[in-house]
Amino acid sequence: MIRNGILTITTFISVILFPWPLTVLLALITSLYEPLVPLAVGLFADTLFYVPQAGRFPICTLLGFLTSVMAVFVRRQLRASPVR
């Protein structure tokens, strides 16, 4: 339980302090335990670094949503697989 909170907080801090590849890696790792964290991090990144001239679509939010959907699908498949 504490591991999930530490990973989530570290992922949010990495948006501010670290380069984006490390943030993406942490979001992918955290999505194994908490599937909605990539979506939340994408919303946070788009809100934090919003520039009106950058474009029409919030790219980080869309990528976070896709990652969250994949994480939910993978978790569902892993739970449905029979134990040998």
LINVENDA-V194710 format. One record per backbone hydrogen bond with DSSP energy under -0.5 kcal/mol. CO is the residue of the C=O (numbers start at 1). NH is the residue of the N-H. If there is no record, write none. Layout:
[[CO & NH] [CO & NH]]
This chain:
[[1 & 5] [2 & 6] [3 & 7] [4 & 8] [5 & 9] [6 & 10] [7 & 11] [8 & 12] [9 & 13] [10 & 14] [11 & 15] [12 & 16] [13 & 16] [13 & 17] [14 & 18] [19 & 22] [19 & 23] [20 & 24] [21 & 25] [22 & 26] [23 & 27] [24 & 28] [25 & 29] [26 & 30] [27 & 31] [28 & 32] [29 & 32] [30 & 33] [30 & 34] [34 & 37] [36 & 40] [37 & 41] [38 & 42] [39 & 43] [40 & 44] [41 & 45] [42 & 46] [43 & 47] [44 & 48] [45 & 49] [47 & 50] [51 & 54] [57 & 59] [58 & 62] [59 & 63] [60 & 64] [61 & 65] [62 & 66] [63 & 67] [64 & 68] [65 & 69] [66 & 70] [67 & 71] [68 & 72] [69 & 73] [70 & 74] [71 & 75] [72 & 76] [73 & 77] [74 & 78] [75 & 79] [76 & 80] [77 & 81]]
